[in-house]
Amino acid sequence: MWGARARRAPVRTRSSESAAARDIVVRMAARKKVARAAPEPSTPPPDLNGFALPAPIEPMLAKATDAIPSGEGWIYEPKWDGFRAIVFRRGPAVYTQSRDLKPLDRYFPELSEALREALPDDCVLDGEIVIAGPKGLDFDALQLRLHPAASRIAKLAAETPSSFVAFDALSLGGRDLRDVPQAERRRLLEEALAHVAPPVHLTPVTRDHAGAEEWLKRFEGAGLDGVIAKREEGLYQPGKRAMMKIKHARTAECAIAGFRWHKAGKDTLVGSLLLGLYDAEGTLHHVGVTSSFTMARRKELAEELQPLRDGAWEAHPWRAWAEAESADGTTRMPGAPSRWNAQKDLSWEPLRIERVCEVKYDHLQGDRFRHAATFLRFRPDKEPRDCRYDQLEVTPAYELAKVFGAGARS
């Protein structure tokens, strides 16, 4: 269905994944998905004091850990790669809030009616807005929704309609559940959403550590971001890092093609290094950045990289690429405007491509690192031309239908 070509054989479906559960996201594929924090819309939201809990509410957060915690009393969920959203519903009023407490409804107009019909009255649910593409969750399609033009949003809503995946309940039937243990909140959420249909979904859970480990390996092929671990006795703590998140971590050797200055010291402090990987045809692609340096190290890097700036632009492989971008508008170069902050300076300084560094990354989104990579070390023993895509681990495709069918009550 959404299977991308992989270098390893896909994992077989577990026996617990029913045909009905598979069909949930077969239909979900036809709708695709979207969401995340965005600028304030121009249309006013409904009366935020008219809901069971006054909006906005800070979402409960997660802190990173290297391994899935084991032992009794843990509940595990997939970590969705979308826009965090808290949905308030009472009567005909629906209000969707982003992680940074801003309204999202303007950017996902197709969801409002679906949420009004699917969710129980007088509730507040925590979850994620996602878009499903041919290869799984499509975060790039999600970002495209953050557009000032209503006509553009309407067009994208028709082409890539969004879905909401619920994973916690802050309020049901007007009852504040934030001081109710996680296990009981989950039980109540399952009862409330027992009959929901796309584009609204209930995230699967498991209490089996081995099953969660398997999820961490298999679900990445559907574009998910890792695993979330919650204590059964845990309360909902707005703004607190009261959950655990376990993400995929791998290393790659990348060519250093440029850098950006740090906002605290242009010409004296390096902010981030621009990373590149070569494809099979020998084209260098911008795959992301690494910026995990101390202030002292940033100053040292400015001095170390200075010799590589001389004559860098004349033969730089991204020079023609940047010129092509201005013509077709489809290639995202390192100096392209930020979707999140139009005032942010993303200008960059080219370097002669002579140095290599090793970084840690979680996973790819298309042909780029999904998040900023963590700098590990320089590799003077490596040639930039040896920094190719074929060094990266390829995750077998995994259908989103299997995510919804795997371990909903295991």
N, C-alpha and C positions, 0 to 999 in steps of 0.2 A: 504494500500500500504506500507507505511513506518511506520504503526502504531505499536508502542510498547505497550505491555500490561500495562494498567493504572488502577488505583484504583477508578477513577471517570469516568463517562460516557463521551465520546468525545463530543465536542461542534458541533452542527449541522453547516453545510455549509451555509453561507449567500447567499441570493438570487442573489447578484451581482456577485458571483463567477461563471462565465460561464463555460460551458463544454470545450470550447477552451482553456480557461486559465488553467483549470485543466490539460488538455492534455500537456500543456507546460512542466510541471514538472513531469508528468508521463514519458515523454521521458527523462527528466532530470534525473530521478531515474535510468534509464537504463545506463546512462553515469557516474553517481556519480560525486564527486567534490573535490577541493583542494586549498592551498597557504599560504605565509608570508615571512617576511624578512629572509635573509640567507647569508652565506658567499659569497664572490666574486667568480664567476665562472672563469674557466680558459680560455674560449673562449671569444674573444673581442666582445663588443656590436657594433651595427652599429654606423655610424657617428652621435653623439648626437646633433650636431648643424644643422643637415639636417631636423629636424622636425619643425612644426609650432611654437612650443615653445622649447627652448633649454632644454634638459634633463641634470641632474635630477631636479625635482621640489619638494619642500617640500609639503606634503599634508596638507590640512586644518584639524585641529584637533577639538576635542570636550572636553568640561569640564563636569564633573559629577554633576548631581543634583538629589535630592530625589524624585521629582514629575514632571510629564509631564506639561510643562508650558501651560497655557490656554490664551484665548483671541484671538483677530484678528491678522492675519498676520503670522501665524505659518504653516509650512509644516512638516508633520511627516512621517518618514520612518522606516522600520525595521532596527535593528542593526545586521548586519551579523557577524557571528562568523567564520571569515576566515583570510586570509592574505590580508592586504590592498595593493592595486596595482594601479599605474597610468600607463595607456597604451598609448603609442605614436604610431601613424600609419601614414605613408606617402608613397604612392606607394607600392612597395613590402616590404618596411622596417617596421618591428614591433619591438618595444622595450617595455618591461614591467619592471617597477621600483617598489621596495618595499618601505615601509614606511620610512625605514632608508636609502633611496637613493641608494640602491644596486640593481643590475640586478637580475631578477627572471626567465628569459626565459629558462635558462638551466634546471631548476627544473620542468618546465611545458611545455615540447616540444609539447605536443598535442594541446596546446592552440594557438600557433603562427599562424598556417594556418587558424584556425577558426576565429581568430580576424582579420586577413587580409581580409577574405571574408565577414565578417559580419559588420565591422565598416566602416563608411564613410571615404573617403580619406582625408588626411591632418587634422587629429583630435588628441586631447589629452583628454582622459576620465579618471575620477576617479572612483574607484570601489573596489570590493573585489573578490578575488579568493577563491572558496569554493569547498568542496567535499560533496556530499550527500550520506549518508550511509543508512542502513535499518531503523534507528531510527531518521533520520534527518541529519543535518550537522555534519560532522565527523572531528573534529579538530585534533584528533590523527592521522588520515590518512594523513592529511595535513602536519603534522610535519615529517612524514616518508619520504616526498619528499626531505627533506634537507639532501641529501646523496651525498658523493663524487664520487660514482661510477655511470657512465652514464648507464651501463647495469641495475643497480638496479632501477634507475629512469625510464628507458624505460619499465621495467617490471611493475612498479607501475602505470605508465601512461596508460598502457593497461588495468590493473585490476581496477583502480579507476581514470578514466579520470576526469579532472578538468573542472570547469565552471567559467565564469567571469560574475559578477553582476555589471552593471554600475549604478552609482547614481549621477554623476555630470559631467559637461562638462567644461573643461578649455579652449578648443579651438575646433571650428568646421569650416570646410572649410577654414582653415588657419587664421580665425579670433580669436583674443585673447578675451576670454569671462570672464576673471577674474574680470573685473570691471563692469560686467553686473549683475543686481540683480538676486538672486536665483530663483525667480518665472519665470523670462524670460529664465534663463539657463535651468530650468526644461522643459519649453515648447519646446525649441529648441532641447533638448535631446530626448524628446518623438518623435518629428518629425524625427530626425536622426535615431532613433532605432525602428521606427514603425513596421518594418518587420523583426526584428532579430529573429533567431531561436536558440535553444540549440546547443552548450553550452554557448551562449551569451544571457544574460537576462537584462531586465530593471527593476530596483527595483520598487515595488509599492509605492505609496504615498497616504496620505489622509490629508485633512485640517480639519477634524472633530475630535475634542478633545475626544469625547466619543469613536469614532472608534479607536483612538490611545491607549486609556486606554484598550480597548478590545484586541488590538494587544499585548500589554504588557503581558496580562494574557494568551492569546491563542497561540501566536507564539513560546513561549518557548518550547512547545511540539514538535516543528520542529527543535529545537536546536539553535534557534536564541538567540541573546544576550541582547535584550532589544529594546528600541526605540530611534531614533535620532530626535531631533527637530531643525529646521532651520528657521530663519527669512526670509520671502518672499523678503524683501529688502536687505538682506545680500549679500555682495560681497564675492568672493572666496579669502580668505586670507591665503596664504601658511605659514605653521608653526604656525599659531595663533589658539587658542582655541575659535573659533567663532561659534561653534555649541554646542548643549546641548545633553548629553547622559543620558538616564534613564535606569538603569539596575535593575534586580530583586535582592532583598535583603531579606535574611532570617537568622534565628539564629539556631545554633545547639550546643549541649553539647558534647564535645569530650574528650576522654582520651588522656593524654599527655604521649607519649611513648618515647620521646627523644628530643634532641635539637641540634642546630648547633652553633658554636662559631661565633661571629661577626668578620669581617675582621679587624676591628680596635683594637681588643683586645682579642686574644685567651687566654683562662683560666681566663679572667676577665669580658668579656661582652658576654651575650647571644644574638645571632643573630636572631634565630627563634625557635619556638617550633614545634615539629613534632606531628601531630594530628592523632588519630586513632578512628575508629568506628567498633563495633562488628556486624557480620552478624548473621543470625538466628541459625547458627551452633556453634556460640561462637568463631569464628576466628576474630582476630583483624586485620583490614586492614588499611594501611597508606592512608589517604584521603587528605593530604595537610599540609600546614604550616600556621602559623601566626607569623608576625614579626613587628607588629605595636606598637613598644615600643620606649620611649625616651632613650637617652643614660644613664641617671641616673637609669631608670628602668631596663635596660639591666644589669647594674652592680649589682643591688639588686637581680635580678633573678639568676645570677651566684651563689650567696651566698645561696639563698633559695633552689635551686635545688641540691646543693652539697650533702645533705644527701641521696637523691634518686639515686645517682650514684653508691653507694656502693652495689656490688653484682648484679647490674642490668643486666649484660649480660648473666649470668649463666642461668637464667630462662626466658629470654626475648622471647616473642612469635615470634619476627621477626628474631631470630637467625637462625632457620631452614629455614625460608623463604629466607634469604640472601644466604644460602648455596645452596638452590634449584635454585636460580636465576643464579648462576654461571654455573649450569648444563644445564638449558633450555633456558636461555637468554630472556625469555618472560615476566618476572615479573619485574616491575619497582619499585625498592626499593628506600628509601630516599637517599641512598648513591650512586645510579647509576649515570653514567656520564651525564652531561648536554648536551642536544642536541644543545644548543645555544652557549656554550662556553666550549670547552674541557678542558681549563685550570682552570675553576672555581672549587674551593674546595667545594664538596658537602658531605664531610665526616661528620658523626654525632655521637653524644654521647648517648647511651641508658640510659633510666631511669627506675627505678622500677615503674610499672604502678599503681600509687596510687593517682594521682591528676587529676582533671577535670577542664576544662575551657569552657566558653561559647564564641562562636565566631559568627560573622556575615559573611555570604557567599552569593554569587549571585546565582550560580546553579552548578549542578553536570555535569561533563563530564565523562560518564561511571560511575565508582564508586568512583571518586575523585572530590574534589572541582576544578572548572575550573580555578579560580584565587586564589591567597593567601587570606586567610580569615583575617578578622579584629578582633583583640582581644577585648573582652568586659569586662570579669571579670573571676576570679577563682570561682569555685563552690564547696566549701568544704562540702556542704550538699549533694553532689551527689557521687555515687559510679561509678568507671570507667566501671564496668560491665553493668551499665544501659545506657551507651553511645552506642546506637545501630542505625542501618540504619532506623529502622522503625519509628524513630522520625521525619524523613525528609519528607517534603512535596513532593508528587509525582505529576508531571505535566502530564496531559493527552497528548497522542501523537497527533500531528497535522501535516497533510500532507503538504509538501512543495508546492504542487500544489495549495493549498488554499492560501498560502502566496502570490504567484504570481497572484492569481485571486482576491485578496481582495483589493479593493479600489485603483486600479491603477490610477484612475482620480477622486476619490471621494472627 
